[in-house]
Amino acid sequence: MAQESVLVVGAGNGLGLGLLEIFHGAGFRVAAAARTLEKFADMKELDGLDDLLSISCDASVESDVNKMFETVINFHGVPDVVIFNVGNLIFGHVVDLSTEDFETSWRVGCLAGFFVGRAAAKAMLERGSGTIIFTGATASLRGAARFSCLAVPKVGLRALAQSMAKELGPQGIHVAHVIVDGGITSKRPRPIPEALKGYDFKPSEIPDSVMQPNDMAENYLHLHRQPRNTWTHEIDLRPWVEKF
């Protein structure tokens, strides 16, 4: 059986790194894409991933996405799994957000998903198999105060995933959407955005109160390995103490 391959688009610290580690550990050839290669420079965890293909790609630029797929296919062949894990967090009161803030968020969070999903579908349709997974969030289901720049693209991305699943499923391609509903640990601390500094972000003393990237990534691997007579389109992941 030929070795499978995965392309993770949006492969930074946190979930992105967890996806790379879990799929590599499962025997996949791994390709990782980020907006700049500097993202990978200080990720020492990647040193143990043999033959990792690192690619610079602005997923909101159509030509970048097409070039990325050409590179991946040349090195690994058509990927068996493509994961869209790109995000751009801009917070703020709606009256303080600029048009550029809103448009950038939509381009990075939704239009980029269309570019990646479409390119993946084109490549996989010739083979008649493959898995495309989109990473969503709590905002995929509902908008919250100060989160309009996150909610709008995430809702759109979820709708895109639903449409693609209905179109591509009968043609052998599994399209899934993962709702991430809760905090995720990261290898490095992230600064709290200025607009959210009034909120309570104190670390909890409850064990396993935030999600571990590698544990999350196991669910993505499971989605790919599901037999096609029991495909799941959408799952939600949250720590056991999270309210929903």
C-alpha positions as CSV (number, residue, x, y, z in Angstrom):
1,M,0.0,0.0,0.0
2,A,1.4,3.4,-1.0
3,Q,2.4,5.8,1.8
4,E,-0.2,8.4,2.4
5,S,0.4,12.1,2.5
6,V,-1.1,15.1,4.3
7,L,-1.0,18.9,3.6
8,V,-1.6,21.1,6.6
9,V,-2.3,24.7,5.6
10,G,-1.9,27.0,8.6
11,A,0.8,25.0,10.4
12,G,1.8,27.2,13.4
13,N,2.2,26.4,17.1
14,G,-0.8,24.7,18.7
15,L,-3.1,22.6,16.6
16,G,-1.1,23.0,13.5
17,L,2.0,21.5,15.1
18,G,-0.1,18.8,16.7
19,L,-1.5,17.8,13.3
20,L,2.0,17.5,11.8
21,E,3.2,15.4,14.7
22,I,0.2,13.0,14.8
23,F,0.0,12.4,11.0
24,H,3.8,12.0,10.8
25,G,3.7,9.5,13.6
26,A,1.0,7.6,11.7
27,G,3.3,7.2,8.8
28,F,2.2,10.0,6.5
29,R,4.5,12.1,4.4
30,V,3.9,15.6,5.7
31,A,3.7,19.0,4.0
32,A,3.3,22.2,6.1
33,A,2.3,25.6,4.8
34,A,2.5,28.9,6.6
35,R,2.4,32.5,5.4
36,T,6.1,32.8,6.0
37,L,8.9,30.2,6.4
38,E,10.0,32.1,9.5
39,K,7.0,30.5,11.3
40,F,8.9,27.2,11.2
41,A,12.3,28.6,12.2
42,D,11.9,28.3,16.0
43,M,9.7,25.3,16.0
44,K,12.3,22.8,17.2
45,E,9.6,20.1,17.4
46,L,9.7,19.9,13.6
47,D,13.3,18.6,13.7
48,G,12.1,15.1,14.3
49,L,9.8,15.1,11.3
50,D,11.7,13.3,8.6
51,D,11.3,14.7,5.0
52,L,9.0,17.5,6.1
53,L,8.1,19.7,3.2
54,S,7.8,23.3,4.4
55,I,6.1,25.8,2.1
56,S,5.5,29.5,2.2
57,C,2.0,30.3,1.1
58,D,-0.5,33.2,1.7
59,A,-3.6,31.1,1.5
60,S,-5.7,34.3,0.8
61,V,-3.8,34.7,-2.6
62,E,-5.1,32.4,-5.3
63,S,-1.8,32.1,-7.1
64,D,0.0,31.2,-3.9
65,V,-2.4,28.4,-3.3
66,N,-2.1,27.0,-6.8
67,K,1.7,27.1,-6.6
68,M,1.6,25.4,-3.2
69,F,-0.4,22.5,-4.6
70,E,1.9,22.2,-7.6
71,T,4.9,21.9,-5.2
72,V,3.2,19.3,-3.0
73,I,2.0,17.2,-5.9
74,N,5.5,17.3,-7.4
75,F,7.1,16.0,-4.1
76,H,4.4,13.8,-2.6
77,G,1.8,13.3,-5.3
78,V,-1.8,14.3,-4.8
79,P,-2.3,14.5,-1.0
80,D,-4.6,12.1,0.7
81,V,-5.6,14.6,3.3
82,V,-5.7,18.4,3.1
83,I,-6.4,20.3,6.3
84,F,-7.3,24.0,6.3
85,N,-6.3,25.4,9.6
86,V,-5.8,29.1,8.8
87,G,-7.1,31.8,11.1
88,N,-6.7,35.5,11.6
89,L,-8.0,36.9,15.0
90,I,-9.0,40.5,15.0
91,F,-11.1,41.5,18.0
92,G,-12.9,44.8,18.7
93,H,-16.1,46.7,19.1
94,V,-17.9,46.8,15.7
95,V,-17.7,50.7,15.6
96,D,-14.0,50.5,16.1
97,L,-13.3,47.9,13.4
98,S,-12.0,49.2,10.1
99,T,-13.2,48.0,6.7
100,E,-9.7,46.6,6.2
101,D,-10.0,44.6,9.4
102,F,-13.3,43.1,8.3
103,E,-12.2,42.3,4.7
104,T,-8.9,40.9,5.8
105,S,-10.6,38.6,8.3
106,W,-13.0,37.3,5.6
107,R,-10.2,36.8,3.1
108,V,-8.0,34.9,5.5
109,G,-10.7,32.9,7.2
110,C,-13.2,32.2,4.4
111,L,-11.9,33.1,0.9
112,A,-8.6,31.3,1.6
113,G,-10.7,28.2,2.6
114,F,-12.4,28.3,-0.8
115,F,-9.0,28.6,-2.6
116,V,-7.6,25.6,-0.7
117,G,-10.7,23.5,-0.8
118,R,-11.2,24.0,-4.5
119,A,-7.6,23.2,-5.3
120,A,-7.7,20.1,-3.1
121,A,-11.0,19.0,-4.8
122,K,-9.6,19.4,-8.3
123,A,-6.6,17.3,-7.5
124,M,-8.5,14.6,-5.6
125,L,-11.4,14.2,-8.1
126,E,-9.0,12.7,-10.7
127,R,-8.2,9.9,-8.2
128,G,-11.7,9.6,-6.8
129,S,-10.7,9.7,-3.1
130,G,-9.3,12.0,-0.4
131,T,-10.2,13.9,2.8
132,I,-10.6,17.6,3.1
133,I,-11.0,19.0,6.7
134,F,-11.7,22.6,7.7
135,T,-11.0,23.9,11.2
136,G,-13.9,25.9,12.6
137,A,-14.6,27.5,16.0
138,T,-17.4,28.3,18.5
139,A,-17.9,31.3,16.2
140,S,-18.9,29.0,13.4
141,L,-22.2,28.6,15.2
142,R,-22.8,32.0,16.7
143,G,-21.4,35.5,16.9
144,A,-20.3,37.0,20.2
145,A,-19.7,40.6,21.2
146,R,-16.4,41.9,19.7
147,F,-16.0,38.8,17.6
148,S,-17.7,39.8,14.3
149,C,-14.4,39.6,12.4
150,L,-14.1,36.0,13.5
151,A,-17.7,34.9,13.3
152,V,-18.5,36.1,9.8
153,P,-15.6,34.1,8.1
154,K,-16.1,31.1,10.3
155,V,-19.9,30.9,9.5
156,G,-19.0,31.2,5.8
157,L,-16.3,28.5,6.1
158,R,-18.8,26.1,7.7
159,A,-21.3,26.7,4.9
160,L,-18.6,26.1,2.3
161,A,-17.7,22.8,4.0
162,Q,-21.4,21.7,4.0
163,S,-21.8,22.5,0.3
164,M,-18.5,20.8,-0.6
165,A,-19.5,17.7,1.4
166,K,-22.8,17.4,-0.5
167,E,-21.1,17.8,-3.9
168,L,-17.9,15.8,-3.3
169,G,-19.1,13.0,-1.0
170,P,-20.8,11.0,-3.8
171,Q,-17.6,11.3,-5.8
172,G,-15.5,9.7,-3.1
173,I,-14.1,12.7,-1.3
174,H,-14.8,13.1,2.4
175,V,-15.3,16.7,3.5
176,A,-15.4,17.4,7.2
177,H,-15.7,20.4,9.5
178,V,-14.2,20.5,13.0
179,I,-15.6,22.9,15.6
180,V,-13.0,23.9,18.1
181,D,-15.0,25.0,21.2
182,G,-12.5,25.9,23.9
183,G,-9.0,26.9,24.7
184,I,-6.0,25.2,23.2
185,T,-2.5,24.9,24.8
186,S,0.4,26.2,22.8
187,K,4.1,25.5,22.9
188,R,4.7,29.2,23.5
189,P,2.5,31.8,25.3
190,R,0.4,34.1,23.2
191,P,-0.3,37.8,24.0
192,I,-3.8,38.8,24.9
193,P,-5.2,41.1,22.3
194,E,-5.6,44.7,23.5
195,A,-9.4,44.7,22.8
196,L,-9.9,41.7,25.2
197,K,-7.7,42.7,28.1
198,G,-10.8,43.4,30.2
199,Y,-11.9,39.8,30.0
200,D,-11.0,37.1,32.5
201,F,-8.2,34.9,31.0
202,K,-6.8,33.4,34.2
203,P,-5.4,29.9,33.8
204,S,-7.7,27.3,35.4
205,E,-6.3,24.9,38.0
206,I,-8.6,22.2,36.8
207,P,-6.7,19.4,35.0
208,D,-7.4,19.0,31.3
209,S,-9.4,22.2,31.2
210,V,-7.9,23.2,27.9
211,M,-7.3,21.1,24.8
212,Q,-4.0,19.4,23.9
213,P,-3.1,19.9,20.2
214,N,-2.0,16.2,19.7
215,D,-5.2,14.9,21.3
216,M,-7.2,17.2,19.0
217,A,-5.2,16.0,16.0
218,E,-6.1,12.4,16.7
219,N,-9.7,13.3,15.9
220,Y,-8.6,14.6,12.5
221,L,-6.7,11.4,11.8
222,H,-9.8,9.4,12.8
223,L,-12.0,11.4,10.4
224,H,-9.7,10.4,7.5
225,R,-9.7,6.8,8.5
226,Q,-13.5,6.4,8.8
227,P,-15.0,3.9,6.3
228,R,-17.1,5.7,3.8
229,N,-20.3,3.9,4.9
230,T,-20.0,5.9,8.1
231,W,-18.5,9.3,7.2
232,T,-18.9,12.1,9.7
233,H,-19.3,15.6,8.3
234,E,-19.0,17.6,11.5
235,I,-17.6,17.1,15.0
236,D,-17.1,19.4,17.9
237,L,-14.2,19.3,20.3
238,R,-14.2,20.8,23.8
239,P,-12.6,20.1,27.2
240,W,-14.8,18.4,29.6
241,V,-15.4,21.5,31.8
242,E,-16.4,23.7,28.8
243,K,-20.0,25.0,28.8
244,F,-22.0,24.7,25.6
